Amino acid sequence: MKDTPIPDEFRFFLSKHGLTGREAGALVGVNSRQIRRYTSDDVKVPYAVWYTLNMKLESREV
């Protein structure tokens, strides 16, 4: 992974994996309001959140 996604990429990522903001938040330990901030460009997605979300989804698909 190079960098964290921009909001459009993050929204696409959530959609691609069929995740709601609430579900994504539960996977990484933040609330759905924070996920909305990431998708609306209010706050940049922290690398730790992005990394954790990717790792949890990778392990879920196996």
C-alpha angles and dihedrals in degrees: 000000000000107000139335117284128260115243095267091052092047092051090049091049092052092046093047090055094042094241128152119211089255093053093046091048092050090053093055102030102253130111125255091253090063091050088053089054090055092050094047097049093246090121131016114243107257114238091236091057093046093047094046093048091051093047094048092049092047091054092045093056095055 
